[in-house]
Amino acid sequence: MENFTVEYFEREDGTFPAEEFILSQNIKMRAKIFRMLELLELKGNELREPYSKKISDDIYELRTKQGSDITRILYFFVVDKKNYFNKWLC
């Protein structure tokens, strides 16, 4: 299986909203989210529930639980370096 690379969406002003969200979490949640991102890089489109869930044709959520707290980060796959989404993701 091909390795996947996680890249954060960058706004025109140079900010990275998803990364900023992750860094705003407490240290335990942040560590779990980064572990989940590593798992996404390893498993790619084979990652399934309870870690990942398809929420529309092309959008997925990465689900991370720490105690009673749950974070969900939206993501999509880019195929052959073609990004079909003009804007977004946070």
Phi and psi in radians as a Rosetta constraint file:
Dihedral C 1 N 2 CA 2 C 2 CIRCULARHARMONIC -1.251 0.35
Dihedral N 2 CA 2 C 2 N 3 CIRCULARHARMONIC 2.482 0.35
Dihedral C 2 N 3 CA 3 C 3 CIRCULARHARMONIC -1.295 0.35
Dihedral N 3 CA 3 C 3 N 4 CIRCULARHARMONIC 2.543 0.35
Dihedral C 3 N 4 CA 4 C 4 CIRCULARHARMONIC -1.850 0.35
Dihedral N 4 CA 4 C 4 N 5 CIRCULARHARMONIC 2.681 0.35
Dihedral C 4 N 5 CA 5 C 5 CIRCULARHARMONIC -2.115 0.35
Dihedral N 5 CA 5 C 5 N 6 CIRCULARHARMONIC 2.259 0.35
Dihedral C 5 N 6 CA 6 C 6 CIRCULARHARMONIC -1.540 0.35
Dihedral N 6 CA 6 C 6 N 7 CIRCULARHARMONIC 2.196 0.35
Dihedral C 6 N 7 CA 7 C 7 CIRCULARHARMONIC -2.192 0.35
Dihedral N 7 CA 7 C 7 N 8 CIRCULARHARMONIC 2.393 0.35
Dihedral C 7 N 8 CA 8 C 8 CIRCULARHARMONIC -1.481 0.35
Dihedral N 8 CA 8 C 8 N 9 CIRCULARHARMONIC 2.469 0.35
Dihedral C 8 N 9 CA 9 C 9 CIRCULARHARMONIC -1.131 0.35
Dihedral N 9 CA 9 C 9 N 10 CIRCULARHARMONIC 2.363 0.35
Dihedral C 9 N 10 CA 10 C 10 CIRCULARHARMONIC -2.028 0.35
Dihedral N 10 CA 10 C 10 N 11 CIRCULARHARMONIC 2.176 0.35
Dihedral C 10 N 11 CA 11 C 11 CIRCULARHARMONIC -1.277 0.35
Dihedral N 11 CA 11 C 11 N 12 CIRCULARHARMONIC 2.901 0.35
Dihedral C 11 N 12 CA 12 C 12 CIRCULARHARMONIC -1.050 0.35
Dihedral N 12 CA 12 C 12 N 13 CIRCULARHARMONIC -0.485 0.35
Dihedral C 12 N 13 CA 13 C 13 CIRCULARHARMONIC -1.453 0.35
Dihedral N 13 CA 13 C 13 N 14 CIRCULARHARMONIC 0.080 0.35
Dihedral C 13 N 14 CA 14 C 14 CIRCULARHARMONIC 1.534 0.35
Dihedral N 14 CA 14 C 14 N 15 CIRCULARHARMONIC 0.073 0.35
Dihedral C 14 N 15 CA 15 C 15 CIRCULARHARMONIC -1.558 0.35
Dihedral N 15 CA 15 C 15 N 16 CIRCULARHARMONIC 2.753 0.35
Dihedral C 15 N 16 CA 16 C 16 CIRCULARHARMONIC -2.140 0.35
Dihedral N 16 CA 16 C 16 N 17 CIRCULARHARMONIC 1.573 0.35
Dihedral C 16 N 17 CA 17 C 17 CIRCULARHARMONIC -1.057 0.35
Dihedral N 17 CA 17 C 17 N 18 CIRCULARHARMONIC -0.693 0.35
Dihedral C 17 N 18 CA 18 C 18 CIRCULARHARMONIC -1.175 0.35
Dihedral N 18 CA 18 C 18 N 19 CIRCULARHARMONIC -0.742 0.35
Dihedral C 18 N 19 CA 19 C 19 CIRCULARHARMONIC -1.108 0.35
Dihedral N 19 CA 19 C 19 N 20 CIRCULARHARMONIC -0.726 0.35
Dihedral C 19 N 20 CA 20 C 20 CIRCULARHARMONIC -1.071 0.35
Dihedral N 20 CA 20 C 20 N 21 CIRCULARHARMONIC -0.714 0.35
Dihedral C 20 N 21 CA 21 C 21 CIRCULARHARMONIC -1.070 0.35
Dihedral N 21 CA 21 C 21 N 22 CIRCULARHARMONIC -0.815 0.35
Dihedral C 21 N 22 CA 22 C 22 CIRCULARHARMONIC -1.056 0.35
Dihedral N 22 CA 22 C 22 N 23 CIRCULARHARMONIC -0.796 0.35
Dihedral C 22 N 23 CA 23 C 23 CIRCULARHARMONIC -1.203 0.35
Dihedral N 23 CA 23 C 23 N 24 CIRCULARHARMONIC -0.301 0.35
Dihedral C 23 N 24 CA 24 C 24 CIRCULARHARMONIC -1.437 0.35
Dihedral N 24 CA 24 C 24 N 25 CIRCULARHARMONIC -0.154 0.35
Dihedral C 24 N 25 CA 25 C 25 CIRCULARHARMONIC -1.382 0.35
Dihedral N 25 CA 25 C 25 N 26 CIRCULARHARMONIC 2.809 0.35
Dihedral C 25 N 26 CA 26 C 26 CIRCULARHARMONIC -1.149 0.35
Dihedral N 26 CA 26 C 26 N 27 CIRCULARHARMONIC 2.856 0.35
Dihedral C 26 N 27 CA 27 C 27 CIRCULARHARMONIC -1.045 0.35
Dihedral N 27 CA 27 C 27 N 28 CIRCULARHARMONIC -0.662 0.35
Dihedral C 27 N 28 CA 28 C 28 CIRCULARHARMONIC -1.197 0.35
Dihedral N 28 CA 28 C 28 N 29 CIRCULARHARMONIC -0.767 0.35
Dihedral C 28 N 29 CA 29 C 29 CIRCULARHARMONIC -1.144 0.35
Dihedral N 29 CA 29 C 29 N 30 CIRCULARHARMONIC -0.738 0.35
Dihedral C 29 N 30 CA 30 C 30 CIRCULARHARMONIC -1.017 0.35
Dihedral N 30 CA 30 C 30 N 31 CIRCULARHARMONIC -0.774 0.35
Dihedral C 30 N 31 CA 31 C 31 CIRCULARHARMONIC -1.083 0.35
Dihedral N 31 CA 31 C 31 N 32 CIRCULARHARMONIC -0.739 0.35
Dihedral C 31 N 32 CA 32 C 32 CIRCULARHARMONIC -1.158 0.35
Dihedral N 32 CA 32 C 32 N 33 CIRCULARHARMONIC -0.691 0.35
Dihedral C 32 N 33 CA 33 C 33 CIRCULARHARMONIC -1.092 0.35
Dihedral N 33 CA 33 C 33 N 34 CIRCULARHARMONIC -0.806 0.35
Dihedral C 33 N 34 CA 34 C 34 CIRCULARHARMONIC -1.088 0.35
Dihedral N 34 CA 34 C 34 N 35 CIRCULARHARMONIC -0.617 0.35
Dihedral C 34 N 35 CA 35 C 35 CIRCULARHARMONIC -1.138 0.35
Dihedral N 35 CA 35 C 35 N 36 CIRCULARHARMONIC -0.702 0.35
Dihedral C 35 N 36 CA 36 C 36 CIRCULARHARMONIC -1.143 0.35
Dihedral N 36 CA 36 C 36 N 37 CIRCULARHARMONIC -0.649 0.35
Dihedral C 36 N 37 CA 37 C 37 CIRCULARHARMONIC -1.145 0.35
Dihedral N 37 CA 37 C 37 N 38 CIRCULARHARMONIC -0.647 0.35
Dihedral C 37 N 38 CA 38 C 38 CIRCULARHARMONIC -1.112 0.35
Dihedral N 38 CA 38 C 38 N 39 CIRCULARHARMONIC -0.727 0.35
Dihedral C 38 N 39 CA 39 C 39 CIRCULARHARMONIC -1.106 0.35
Dihedral N 39 CA 39 C 39 N 40 CIRCULARHARMONIC -0.684 0.35
Dihedral C 39 N 40 CA 40 C 40 CIRCULARHARMONIC -1.099 0.35
Dihedral N 40 CA 40 C 40 N 41 CIRCULARHARMONIC -0.698 0.35
Dihedral C 40 N 41 CA 41 C 41 CIRCULARHARMONIC -1.107 0.35
Dihedral N 41 CA 41 C 41 N 42 CIRCULARHARMONIC -0.650 0.35
Dihedral C 41 N 42 CA 42 C 42 CIRCULARHARMONIC -1.293 0.35
Dihedral N 42 CA 42 C 42 N 43 CIRCULARHARMONIC -0.785 0.35
Dihedral C 42 N 43 CA 43 C 43 CIRCULARHARMONIC -1.638 0.35
Dihedral N 43 CA 43 C 43 N 44 CIRCULARHARMONIC -0.457 0.35
Dihedral C 43 N 44 CA 44 C 44 CIRCULARHARMONIC 0.976 0.35
Dihedral N 44 CA 44 C 44 N 45 CIRCULARHARMONIC -2.292 0.35
Dihedral C 44 N 45 CA 45 C 45 CIRCULARHARMONIC -1.294 0.35
Dihedral N 45 CA 45 C 45 N 46 CIRCULARHARMONIC 0.042 0.35
Dihedral C 45 N 46 CA 46 C 46 CIRCULARHARMONIC -1.664 0.35
Dihedral N 46 CA 46 C 46 N 47 CIRCULARHARMONIC -0.059 0.35
Dihedral C 46 N 47 CA 47 C 47 CIRCULARHARMONIC -1.251 0.35
Dihedral N 47 CA 47 C 47 N 48 CIRCULARHARMONIC 2.251 0.35
Dihedral C 47 N 48 CA 48 C 48 CIRCULARHARMONIC -2.192 0.35
Dihedral N 48 CA 48 C 48 N 49 CIRCULARHARMONIC -3.118 0.35
Dihedral C 48 N 49 CA 49 C 49 CIRCULARHARMONIC -1.046 0.35
Dihedral N 49 CA 49 C 49 N 50 CIRCULARHARMONIC 2.518 0.35
Dihedral C 49 N 50 CA 50 C 50 CIRCULARHARMONIC -1.579 0.35
Dihedral N 50 CA 50 C 50 N 51 CIRCULARHARMONIC 0.066 0.35
Dihedral C 50 N 51 CA 51 C 51 CIRCULARHARMONIC -1.478 0.35
Dihedral N 51 CA 51 C 51 N 52 CIRCULARHARMONIC -0.598 0.35
Dihedral C 51 N 52 CA 52 C 52 CIRCULARHARMONIC -2.450 0.35
Dihedral N 52 CA 52 C 52 N 53 CIRCULARHARMONIC 2.552 0.35
Dihedral C 52 N 53 CA 53 C 53 CIRCULARHARMONIC -2.492 0.35
Dihedral N 53 CA 53 C 53 N 54 CIRCULARHARMONIC 2.352 0.35
Dihedral C 53 N 54 CA 54 C 54 CIRCULARHARMONIC -1.326 0.35
Dihedral N 54 CA 54 C 54 N 55 CIRCULARHARMONIC 2.229 0.35
Dihedral C 54 N 55 CA 55 C 55 CIRCULARHARMONIC -1.974 0.35
Dihedral N 55 CA 55 C 55 N 56 CIRCULARHARMONIC -0.230 0.35
Dihedral C 55 N 56 CA 56 C 56 CIRCULARHARMONIC -2.726 0.35
Dihedral N 56 CA 56 C 56 N 57 CIRCULARHARMONIC -3.032 0.35
Dihedral C 56 N 57 CA 57 C 57 CIRCULARHARMONIC -0.953 0.35
Dihedral N 57 CA 57 C 57 N 58 CIRCULARHARMONIC -0.705 0.35
Dihedral C 57 N 58 CA 58 C 58 CIRCULARHARMONIC -2.169 0.35
Dihedral N 58 CA 58 C 58 N 59 CIRCULARHARMONIC 0.020 0.35
Dihedral C 58 N 59 CA 59 C 59 CIRCULARHARMONIC -1.984 0.35
Dihedral N 59 CA 59 C 59 N 60 CIRCULARHARMONIC 2.362 0.35
Dihedral C 59 N 60 CA 60 C 60 CIRCULARHARMONIC -2.183 0.35
Dihedral N 60 CA 60 C 60 N 61 CIRCULARHARMONIC 2.828 0.35
Dihedral C 60 N 61 CA 61 C 61 CIRCULARHARMONIC -2.127 0.35
Dihedral N 61 CA 61 C 61 N 62 CIRCULARHARMONIC 2.397 0.35
Dihedral C 61 N 62 CA 62 C 62 CIRCULARHARMONIC -1.655 0.35
Dihedral N 62 CA 62 C 62 N 63 CIRCULARHARMONIC 2.121 0.35
Dihedral C 62 N 63 CA 63 C 63 CIRCULARHARMONIC -1.877 0.35
Dihedral N 63 CA 63 C 63 N 64 CIRCULARHARMONIC 2.197 0.35
Dihedral C 63 N 64 CA 64 C 64 CIRCULARHARMONIC -2.235 0.35
Dihedral N 64 CA 64 C 64 N 65 CIRCULARHARMONIC 2.287 0.35
Dihedral C 64 N 65 CA 65 C 65 CIRCULARHARMONIC -2.109 0.35
Dihedral N 65 CA 65 C 65 N 66 CIRCULARHARMONIC 2.305 0.35
Dihedral C 65 N 66 CA 66 C 66 CIRCULARHARMONIC -2.333 0.35
Dihedral N 66 CA 66 C 66 N 67 CIRCULARHARMONIC 1.863 0.35
Dihedral C 66 N 67 CA 67 C 67 CIRCULARHARMONIC 1.122 0.35
Dihedral N 67 CA 67 C 67 N 68 CIRCULARHARMONIC -2.189 0.35
Dihedral C 67 N 68 CA 68 C 68 CIRCULARHARMONIC -1.671 0.35
Dihedral N 68 CA 68 C 68 N 69 CIRCULARHARMONIC 0.010 0.35
Dihedral C 68 N 69 CA 69 C 69 CIRCULARHARMONIC -1.594 0.35
Dihedral N 69 CA 69 C 69 N 70 CIRCULARHARMONIC 2.449 0.35
Dihedral C 69 N 70 CA 70 C 70 CIRCULARHARMONIC -2.274 0.35
Dihedral N 70 CA 70 C 70 N 71 CIRCULARHARMONIC 2.329 0.35
Dihedral C 70 N 71 CA 71 C 71 CIRCULARHARMONIC -2.006 0.35
Dihedral N 71 CA 71 C 71 N 72 CIRCULARHARMONIC 2.623 0.35
Dihedral C 71 N 72 CA 72 C 72 CIRCULARHARMONIC -2.321 0.35
Dihedral N 72 CA 72 C 72 N 73 CIRCULARHARMONIC 2.173 0.35
Dihedral C 72 N 73 CA 73 C 73 CIRCULARHARMONIC -2.057 0.35
Dihedral N 73 CA 73 C 73 N 74 CIRCULARHARMONIC 2.180 0.35
Dihedral C 73 N 74 CA 74 C 74 CIRCULARHARMONIC -1.400 0.35
Dihedral N 74 CA 74 C 74 N 75 CIRCULARHARMONIC 2.489 0.35
Dihedral C 74 N 75 CA 75 C 75 CIRCULARHARMONIC -2.633 0.35
Dihedral N 75 CA 75 C 75 N 76 CIRCULARHARMONIC 2.923 0.35
Dihedral C 75 N 76 CA 76 C 76 CIRCULARHARMONIC -2.562 0.35
Dihedral N 76 CA 76 C 76 N 77 CIRCULARHARMONIC 2.926 0.35
Dihedral C 76 N 77 CA 77 C 77 CIRCULARHARMONIC -1.809 0.35
Dihedral N 77 CA 77 C 77 N 78 CIRCULARHARMONIC 2.487 0.35
Dihedral C 77 N 78 CA 78 C 78 CIRCULARHARMONIC -1.887 0.35
Dihedral N 78 CA 78 C 78 N 79 CIRCULARHARMONIC 2.189 0.35
Dihedral C 78 N 79 CA 79 C 79 CIRCULARHARMONIC -1.853 0.35
Dihedral N 79 CA 79 C 79 N 80 CIRCULARHARMONIC 2.275 0.35
Dihedral C 79 N 80 CA 80 C 80 CIRCULARHARMONIC 0.904 0.35
Dihedral N 80 CA 80 C 80 N 81 CIRCULARHARMONIC 0.681 0.35
Dihedral C 80 N 81 CA 81 C 81 CIRCULARHARMONIC 1.050 0.35
Dihedral N 81 CA 81 C 81 N 82 CIRCULARHARMONIC 0.374 0.35
Dihedral C 81 N 82 CA 82 C 82 CIRCULARHARMONIC -1.822 0.35
Dihedral N 82 CA 82 C 82 N 83 CIRCULARHARMONIC 2.009 0.35
Dihedral C 82 N 83 CA 83 C 83 CIRCULARHARMONIC -1.734 0.35
Dihedral N 83 CA 83 C 83 N 84 CIRCULARHARMONIC 2.007 0.35
Dihedral C 83 N 84 CA 84 C 84 CIRCULARHARMONIC -1.516 0.35
Dihedral N 84 CA 84 C 84 N 85 CIRCULARHARMONIC 0.007 0.35
Dihedral C 84 N 85 CA 85 C 85 CIRCULARHARMONIC -1.883 0.35
Dihedral N 85 CA 85 C 85 N 86 CIRCULARHARMONIC 2.090 0.35
Dihedral C 85 N 86 CA 86 C 86 CIRCULARHARMONIC -1.330 0.35
Dihedral N 86 CA 86 C 86 N 87 CIRCULARHARMONIC -0.533 0.35
Dihedral C 86 N 87 CA 87 C 87 CIRCULARHARMONIC -2.279 0.35
Dihedral N 87 CA 87 C 87 N 88 CIRCULARHARMONIC 2.809 0.35
Dihedral C 87 N 88 CA 88 C 88 CIRCULARHARMONIC 2.166 0.35
Dihedral N 88 CA 88 C 88 N 89 CIRCULARHARMONIC -2.720 0.35
Dihedral C 88 N 89 CA 89 C 89 CIRCULARHARMONIC 1.869 0.35
Dihedral N 89 CA 89 C 89 N 90 CIRCULARHARMONIC 2.117 0.35
